[in-house]
């Protein structure tokens, strides 16, 4: 899927923020198979926030809960830069996602590569 003529299939630099190492590895494999480059993965809000504010990235996939700490500060920084976001969570998305972030794509764990691909496409298409 790398670099075919559709812009939603171009290679993306994707920040992965995930605190479970096995889940992060699976996400890396999925993203690599989809033709994207991974930034991270990172498991701490402070590191994710620094990358979100300074690095060149096209999109971010954020676990909502990083060992009990919200990743929403990272989402705020990404939004300020106009970088699309996809949230992931093991909880009911509609219950844990604050109203101000309900326009952002979200995936419930576990998810398939097809689910991830669709969420990435929607996030890029809805870029503000």
N, C-alpha and C positions, 0 to 999 in steps of 0.2 A: 503494500500500500504506500510505499514511499514515493513521493514526488510524482504521482500521476497527475493528470491535468485538472483534477478537482481540488480546489483550495482546502477543502475539509479533509483531504487525505495527504496533505503535505507533512513532512517531518516536523514535529513539534518538540520543543524543549519543555519537558513536563516536570515540575516540582512535585515530588511525592513526600507527603508528611504523614507518617504512619508509625505508631509506637509498637506494633506487633511485628517482629522481624520476619516471621513466616509469611504474613499477609503482605508485607513490603516486598519480599522476594517474588511472590506470586504476581503482584502488581507490576514489578519491574519486568518479569517475563512477558506478561501480557502487552505492556507498552512497547517493549522491544519487538515483539512479534508484529505489532501494529505499525512498526516503522518509526517509532519516536525515540528521542534521547531522554534519559532520566537525569534529573538534577536531584541529588540526594541518593537514597531517601534519608530523611531526618525524622527524629522522634521527639524532639523538644521544641516547644513554642519559641524559645529565644533564638534558636538556630534557624527555624523556619521563618521567623520574622525578619531576621537579618537578610536571608536570601530573598524573601519577598520584596524587601525594600531596595536591594542593591543589584541582584543578578538579572541577567537577561533570560527571561523565561516567557513562554507563550501561553502556558496554562498551568494550573495547579490542581492537584488532587489532595484534599485535606481530610484526614480522619477528624471528626468533630471532637472526640474525647481522647486526649493523649495522657493516659494514666491519671485521669481525674482532672486534667487541665484543659480548658476550652481552647480550640484552635481559632476562635473567632477573631482575635487580634491579627492573626496572619491574614485572614479573609479581608479584614478592613484595609490592611496595607495593600493587598492585591487589588481590591476594588478601587482604591485611590489611584492606582497605576493603570486601571482599565484592563487588568489581566483576568481572563475567565477562570472560574473555579468550578470544581466538582467536589461535593462533600461525600464522604463515606461514613457509615455508622452501622453498628450492630444493633442499634435501637430503632424504634419506630420513628422514621424521619419526620413525620408530621407532628410528633410530640416533642422532639428535641430541637428542632430547627426554629430559632426565633423568627417572628414575623418579618423582621427587616431582611432576612436572608432567604425567604421562601421562594424568591425568583431564581435562586441558584440551583443548578442541577444537583441531584443527590442520588446516591446508590446505597441500597441496603445490603449489608454483608450477610451471606456470601453473594457474590455477583459473578456473572460469566464475562468472558472477554467480549461477547456481543453486547452485553449490557454496558460495559465500559466504553466500547467504541461508540455506541449510540449517545451516551452521556457526553462524551468528548465532542462529538459532532454538534449536539445541541448547544453545548457551552460556547463553542466557537461561533456558531450561527447567531447566538443571542448576545454576542459581545457588544458592550455598550461603548 
